[in-house]
Amino acid sequence: MEELIHKYLEYLMYEKRYSMHTISNYQKDLVEWTLFCEKESIPPFDVEYGDVRSYLNECYLQKLNRHTVSRKLSSLRSYYYFLLKEGVVSSNAFSIIKAPKGGQVLPKFLYEEEMVALFEGIDRSTVLGSRNYALLELLYATGIRVSECCNLTISQFDFETGMLLVHGKGKKDRYVPLGDFAVESMQCYLKVGRNQLLNKSHIETDVVFLNHLGFPLTDRGVRDILKRLTRNTAMHIKVAPHMIRHTFATHLLNHGANLRAVQELLGHEHLSSTQIYTHVSKEHLKQAYAVAHPRARKSEK
């Protein structure tokens, strides 16, 4: 079982190009499922519908929220599809179980003034400050995933046309505009900051973003950078790379961008993945209306 899980996680990493954060969640879900199978004496390669129902019941007994349960089901459904393709199992019991219905969890995003505060909190005169500023500009300007960002090489940038070639999930490439601010900050970092960082490691690499020791920046490294940047501001919120991606999409829609265009920019295969941002955008409009319109609410007497 462990060997197959390892093979599956490698498939997610190298074939599907999932982020380390996503792979870590899949691994956790699979380990928990394995332990459940051992406890209930369920043969992991001969799972029946009733076994899946028992596991669902166990999740609810643990008082897991519906979003977490849905994610676990998705992880296991995907894993058993992989086993089915490999000829290890003859059926996928998870394919006939529907995810629990519940309220849609809206993605968290930053308001425009909060993004400004993040940028203003960076000291661009230092090497790491130059890198951090370019990193934040790029994430916000393109909405790319943190895994896509960490794997970027210099050849993927075309500063003359202001375009970035992104190698996305499932080996699907897409072009994303950079914007003037991102172009300026990236060129500044590449001319000075990156070379100084590279001199610390003495390695040969085309990877764009390097850590303080001169080695390629990891997903976790980007999360740590954003955590430190948030600490430099007055904001009492936890900012993760995916939150910048949510912010990118939300701000585009708030300023009138077409949903299909945002879908292409984000690299979503299905429009349904992008449509959740319209709910965020509507909430933003409702709040603005409630605050600004003189007859939005009745005054309390």
Sequence and secondary structure as in RCSB ss.txt:
>XXXX:A:sequence
MEELIHKYLEYLMYEKRYSMHTISNYQKDLVEWTLFCEKESIPPFDVEYGDVRSYLNECYLQKLNRHTVSRKLSS
LRSYYYFLLKEGVVSSNAFSIIKAPKGGQVLPKFLYEEEMVALFEGIDRSTVLGSRNYALLELLYATGIRVSECC
NLTISQFDFETGMLLVHGKGKKDRYVPLGDFAVESMQCYLKVGRNQLLNKSHIETDVVFLNHLGFPLTDRGVRDI
LKRLTRNTAMHIKVAPHMIRHTFATHLLNHGANLRAVQELLGHEHLSSTQIYTHVSKEHLKQAYAVAHPRARKSE
K
>XXXX:A:secstr
 HHHHHHHHHHHHHTS   HHHHHHHHHHHHHHHHHHHHHT  TTS  HHHHHHHHHHHHHTT  HHHHHHHHHH
HHHHHHHHHHHTS S  GGGG               HHHHHHHHHT  TTSHHHHHHHHHHHHHHHH   HHHHH
T BGGGEETTTTEEEEE GGG EEEEE  HHHHHHHHHIIIIIHHHHHHHHT    BS B TTSSB  HHHHHHH
HHHHHHTSS  S   HHHHHHHHHHHHHHTT  HHHHHHHHT SSHHHHHHHHHHHHHHHHHHHHHH TTSS   
 
